[in-house]
């Protein structure tokens, strides 16, 4: 299939390209960038006049909910949501049921995702068996089965000696470890500690839960040299510690969720269960520090933290509601809104969801390492076409994801997001097209 995308604004943060031109695709690869080869005869032409043609988005934090939680999200529905959100590559967390701690589970997931041809799926394997925090998984076998790193998702490892052994092993074989910095005991609340949680009578999660977790990780990284990705920072203090650790030269990267980047604990309002998230929403000072950290590169990437939740698990008192929100279809719009709020160039906003997360993945991308998250001659044609001028209110009923809960629903947030997705191409095949 040969596709020609005509007269679009080609924006590639990785190379600095920002110009109006054509994009020619053949056999799943970009064969003309800016100019079309003289002998190119397309089977289909997409008119992108007034639209932005960008690399497909790369999301580092997605829960696909399968196996085990199909009532909250089937693989097909969530990958359709990814395509509708312009996401062409995503990292899925291992906290399924059962967890992704066996090669057969990983192979099945990758096989099913490959057959759907809607988005590339890069699974994280469980760091410990059953995510129990006690016995390490067979990392070599899981890597051979297709996992790109190892994670505990939301299950902290209380025993530091276990985490030390995990990082020693990972360092020896150059495996990446993805950890959410949190103390196993202090992180058990449902809202951020502070005046609001006290007033509402909600159990709190202090900032110290994150900073203690970060200090422990940094000491173990110093001891082992392991490469660690820090998942979903939530506090100003955490941003400061990561900035200092990077200045020291520690091999770490970090991300922040769309929720923490835009919302604060005040948005909980009168116990709105849509705001029940993990990590919990913190104060405005924390949100502003996260925004600044993403802008100056302390935080490497913005993630959807996509977590489909069934309605009956959300329609409960705040403290009993299941944490999580849908996010794949909002990732681009919230990245662009952050860029608008800080008056940043379009390319800088796009970099946080394209080239920057691709750099975090690095060699884990395999054959895609040279072209994921970017537009490159000869590279794989993962492309997102969107209208930057159109603003749309967030409506739950429009989601393709089975999970409809979002803290950004227009009814109570007033959010209108820029960047309507017009088309998403994965390896040169149209995975989504707006009607």
C-alpha positions in Angstrom: 0.0 0.0 0.0 1.4 3.4 -1.0 0.0 6.4 0.8 0.7 10.1 0.1 0.0 12.6 2.8 -0.1 16.0 1.1 0.7 19.5 2.2 0.8 18.8 5.9 2.9 20.6 8.5 5.6 18.1 9.1 6.7 18.4 12.7 9.5 16.1 13.9 10.9 17.0 17.3 13.8 14.6 17.0 15.3 16.4 14.0 13.9 19.8 14.5 12.0 19.6 11.2 9.0 22.0 11.0 7.8 22.7 7.5 4.9 22.2 5.1 5.5 19.3 2.8 4.5 15.9 1.6 5.0 12.5 3.2 5.2 9.4 1.0 4.8 5.9 2.4 5.4 2.6 0.8 5.7 -0.9 2.2 5.2 0.4 5.8 8.1 2.9 5.5 8.6 6.5 4.8 10.1 6.9 1.3 9.7 10.6 0.9 9.9 13.3 3.6 9.2 16.8 2.4 9.5 15.8 -1.2 7.9 12.9 -3.1 10.0 10.6 -5.3 9.4 11.3 -9.0 8.2 7.8 -9.7 5.9 7.5 -6.6 2.4 6.5 -7.6 0.1 6.4 -4.4 -2.8 4.1 -4.0 -4.3 6.6 -1.6 -3.9 10.3 -1.0 -4.7 12.1 2.3 -5.1 15.9 2.1 -3.4 17.3 5.2 -3.7 21.0 4.4 -3.8 22.9 7.7 -3.1 19.7 9.7 0.0 18.6 11.6 1.8 15.5 10.5 3.8 14.2 13.4 5.4 10.9 14.6 3.0 8.4 16.2 2.8 8.9 20.0 4.8 6.7 22.3 3.1 6.0 25.7 5.2 4.6 28.6 2.4 3.7 31.0 -0.7 1.8 29.8 -2.8 -0.9 31.5 -4.5 -3.1 28.9 -6.4 -5.1 31.5 -6.1 -8.4 29.7 -5.7 -11.1 30.9 -7.9 -11.2 34.0 -9.8 -7.8 33.9 -11.6 -8.1 30.6 -14.7 -6.5 32.1 -12.6 -3.3 32.5 -10.8 -3.4 29.2 -10.5 -5.9 26.3 -7.2 -5.8 24.4 -9.1 -4.8 21.2 -11.0 -2.0 22.8 -7.9 -0.5 24.4 -5.7 -0.7 21.3 -8.6 0.9 19.4 -8.4 3.7 22.0 -4.7 4.0 21.5 -5.1 4.4 17.7 -7.9 6.9 18.2 -5.5 8.9 20.5 -2.7 8.9 18.0 -0.7 6.4 20.0 1.3 3.9 17.8 3.6 2.4 20.5 2.8 1.7 24.1 4.3 0.1 27.1 1.9 -2.1 29.1 2.3 -2.7 32.8 2.5 -6.3 34.2 -0.3 -6.1 36.9 -2.8 -8.2 35.0 -4.4 -11.3 36.5 -2.3 -13.4 36.6 0.6 -10.9 36.4 3.0 -11.1 33.4 5.5 -13.3 35.2 5.5 -16.3 32.8 6.8 -16.4 29.2 3.6 -17.9 27.9 1.5 -14.9 29.0 3.9 -12.5 27.3 3.9 -14.4 24.1 0.1 -14.6 24.0 -0.2 -10.9 24.6 2.2 -10.0 21.9 0.7 -12.4 19.5 -2.8 -11.1 20.0 -1.7 -7.4 19.8 0.3 -8.1 16.6 -2.8 -9.7 15.0 -4.9 -6.7 15.8 -2.4 -4.3 14.0 -3.7 -1.3 15.9 -0.6 -0.3 18.0 2.7 -1.7 18.9 2.7 -3.3 22.4 5.9 -3.4 24.5 5.1 -5.4 27.7 6.9 -5.0 31.0 7.5 -8.3 32.8 6.9 -8.7 36.5 10.0 -8.0 38.6 9.0 -10.5 41.2 6.7 -13.6 41.0 3.1 -12.7 41.2 4.3 -9.1 42.0 4.6 -10.4 45.6 7.9 -8.7 46.2 9.7 -11.8 47.4 11.1 -14.1 44.7 12.6 -12.7 41.5 11.1 -13.8 38.2 13.1 -15.6 35.5 14.2 -12.3 33.8 16.2 -14.0 31.0 13.2 -16.1 29.9 10.8 -13.2 30.1 13.2 -11.1 28.0 13.4 -13.8 25.4 9.5 -13.9 25.4 9.4 -10.2 24.5 9.4 -8.1 27.6 11.4 -4.8 27.4 12.0 -4.3 31.1 10.8 -5.2 34.5 8.3 -3.5 36.9 6.3 -3.9 40.1 3.6 -1.6 38.8 1.9 -0.3 41.9 3.2 -3.1 44.2 6.2 -1.8 46.1 9.0 -4.1 47.3 9.2 -3.7 51.1 12.3 -5.8 51.5 15.3 -3.7 50.3 17.5 -6.8 50.0 15.1 -8.2 47.3 15.2 -4.9 45.4 19.0 -4.9 45.6 19.3 -8.4 44.2 16.9 -7.5 41.4 18.9 -4.4 40.4 22.2 -6.4 40.6 20.8 -9.0 38.2 19.3 -6.4 35.9 22.6 -4.4 35.8 24.6 -7.5 34.9 22.4 -8.3 31.9 21.5 -4.6 31.0 17.8 -5.0 31.7 15.8 -1.9 32.5 13.9 -1.7 35.7 10.8 0.5 36.0 9.9 1.6 39.5 7.3 3.8 41.1 9.0 5.5 44.0 6.9 4.9 47.0 7.4 3.6 50.6 5.5 0.3 51.1 4.0 1.6 54.4 3.5 5.3 53.9 1.9 4.9 50.5 -1.3 3.2 51.7 -3.6 6.3 51.8 -6.2 7.4 49.2 -5.3 11.2 48.9 -2.3 13.4 49.3 -1.6 14.3 52.9 -2.5 17.9 53.7 -5.3 20.2 54.8 -7.7 19.0 52.2 -7.4 15.3 53.0 -7.7 16.2 56.7 -10.8 18.2 56.1 -12.4 15.5 54.1 -11.4 12.8 56.5 -9.3 10.9 53.9 -6.2 8.8 54.8 -3.2 10.6 53.4 -0.1 9.7 51.4 2.7 12.1 52.5 5.3 13.4 50.1 7.8 11.5 52.2 6.5 8.3 50.7 7.9 9.4 47.3 11.1 10.9 48.6 12.0 8.0 50.8 11.3 5.7 47.8 13.6 7.9 45.6 16.4 8.0 48.1 16.3 4.2 48.4 16.4 3.7 44.6 19.2 6.2 44.2 21.4 4.4 46.8 20.8 1.1 45.1 21.5 2.5 41.7 24.8 3.9 43.0 25.6 0.5 44.3 24.7 -1.6 41.3 24.8 0.8 38.2 21.4 -0.5 37.2 19.3 1.5 34.7 16.1 2.6 36.3 13.1 4.4 35.0 11.1 6.3 37.6 7.4 6.1 37.0 4.8 8.8 37.6 6.5 11.4 39.8 4.0 13.4 41.8 5.8 16.0 44.0 8.0 19.1 43.9 10.4 17.4 46.3 10.6 14.4 44.0 11.4 16.6 41.0 14.2 18.2 43.0 15.7 14.9 43.9 15.6 13.6 40.4 17.2 16.8 39.1 20.1 16.3 41.5 20.5 12.6 40.7 20.7 13.4 37.0 23.3 16.1 37.6 25.2 13.4 39.5 25.1 11.2 36.4 22.9 8.4 37.7 21.4 6.3 34.9 17.8 7.3 35.5 14.9 8.6 33.6 11.5 9.7 34.8 7.9 10.3 33.7 4.8 12.1 34.9 1.1 11.3 34.3 -1.3 13.6 32.5 -3.3 13.7 35.7 -0.6 15.0 38.0 0.5 17.5 35.3 -2.9 19.2 35.1 -4.8 18.6 38.3 -4.4 19.3 42.0 -6.0 17.9 45.2 -8.5 20.7 45.2 -10.1 19.1 42.2 -11.3 16.2 44.4 -14.1 18.6 45.3 -16.8 16.8 47.2 -15.3 13.3 47.1 -15.4 13.0 43.3 -14.4 9.3 42.7 -13.1 10.2 39.2 -10.2 11.9 41.0 -9.3 8.8 42.9 -5.9 8.2 41.3 -2.5 6.7 42.0 -0.3 8.5 42.7 -2.8 10.9 44.4 -3.2 14.4 43.2 -1.1 16.9 45.2 -1.0 20.6 45.7 -0.5 23.4 43.2 3.1 23.8 44.1 3.7 20.2 43.2 1.8 20.5 40.0 3.8 23.5 39.0 7.1 21.8 39.8 6.1 18.8 37.7 5.2 21.2 34.8 8.6 22.9 35.1 10.4 19.6 35.4 8.9 18.3 32.2 9.8 21.6 30.4 13.4 21.6 31.5 14.0 17.9 30.8 14.3 16.8 34.4 11.2 14.6 33.7 11.7 12.9 30.4 8.2 11.9 29.2 4.5 12.5 29.7 2.4 9.4 30.0 -1.3 8.6 29.9 -1.3 6.3 32.9 -4.2 4.7 31.1 -6.2 2.5 33.6 -9.7 1.5 32.5 -12.0 1.1 35.5 -15.4 -0.5 35.5 -18.3 1.8 36.4 -19.3 -0.2 39.5 -15.7 0.1 40.8 -15.9 3.9 40.5 -19.5 4.5 41.8 -18.4 4.1 45.4 -17.3 6.3 48.2 -14.0 8.0 47.4 -11.9 5.9 49.7 -13.4 2.7 48.4 -13.3 3.5 44.6 -10.8 1.8 42.5 -8.0 4.2 41.5 -7.4 4.9 37.8 -8.7 6.8 34.8 -8.7 6.4 31.0 -6.0 8.4 29.3 -4.9 7.1 25.9 -7.4 9.2 24.0 -6.4 12.3 26.0 -2.6 12.1 25.8 -2.1 14.3 22.8 -4.6 17.0 23.8 -3.2 17.3 27.3 0.4 17.4 26.0 -0.6 20.3 23.7 -2.6 22.0 26.5 0.5 21.9 28.8 2.5 23.4 26.0 -0.1 26.2 25.5 -0.2 26.9 29.2 3.6 27.3 29.4 3.8 29.0 25.9 6.1 26.4 24.6 6.8 25.6 20.9 4.6 22.9 19.4 7.6 20.7 18.8 8.6 20.8 22.5 5.1 19.7 23.6 5.1 16.9 21.0 8.6 15.7 22.0 7.3 14.7 25.5 5.0 12.1 23.9 7.1 11.1 20.8 10.9 11.3 20.7 11.6 11.6 24.4 9.7 8.4 25.5 11.3 6.6 22.5 14.7 7.6 23.9 13.7 6.2 27.3 13.0 2.9 25.6 16.3 3.0 23.6 17.6 -0.3 22.5 14.5 -2.1 23.9 12.8 -1.0 20.8 14.9 -3.3 18.7 14.6 -2.7 15.0 12.5 0.4 15.7 15.1 2.1 17.8 16.3 4.3 14.9 12.8 5.5 13.9 10.2 5.2 16.7 8.9 8.6 17.8 10.3 10.4 14.8 9.7 11.0 11.1 12.8 9.7 9.2 13.5 8.9 5.6 13.5 5.1 5.4 12.0 4.8 8.9 8.9 2.9 10.0 5.8 4.9 9.0 4.1 5.4 12.4 2.3 8.7 11.9 -0.2 10.8 13.7 -2.2 13.4 11.7 -4.1 16.0 13.8 -5.8 19.3 13.5 -4.1 21.7 16.0 -6.8 24.4 15.7 -9.8 22.4 16.7 -10.7 22.3 20.3 -13.2 19.7 21.7 -14.7 19.2 25.1 -13.9 15.9 26.8 -16.9 13.6 26.7 -16.8 10.2 28.3 -19.3 8.8 25.8 -16.8 9.5 22.9 -14.2 7.1 24.3 -13.3 4.0 22.5 -11.8 2.5 25.6 -14.1 0.4 27.8 -13.0 2.5 30.7 -15.1 5.7 30.7 -13.9 7.3 34.0 -11.8 10.4 33.5 -11.1 13.4 35.8 -11.2 15.6 32.7 -14.8 15.2 31.7 -16.1 18.5 30.6 -19.2 18.3 32.8 -17.1 18.9 36.0 -13.7 20.0 34.7 -14.6 22.5 31.9 -11.6 21.1 29.9 -11.5 21.7 26.2 -8.5 20.1 24.5 -6.7 21.1 21.3 -5.6 18.6 18.7 -8.3 16.5 17.1 -6.8 13.3 15.7 -7.6 13.0 12.0 -5.7 9.8 11.2 -3.2 7.3 12.8 -1.0 5.1 10.7 0.9 2.1 12.1 3.6 0.8 9.8 1.9 2.6 6.9 -1.5 1.1 7.6 -4.4 3.3 8.6 -5.3 2.2 12.2 -7.7 5.1 12.8 -9.5 7.7 10.7 -11.9 10.3 12.0 -15.3 10.3 10.4 
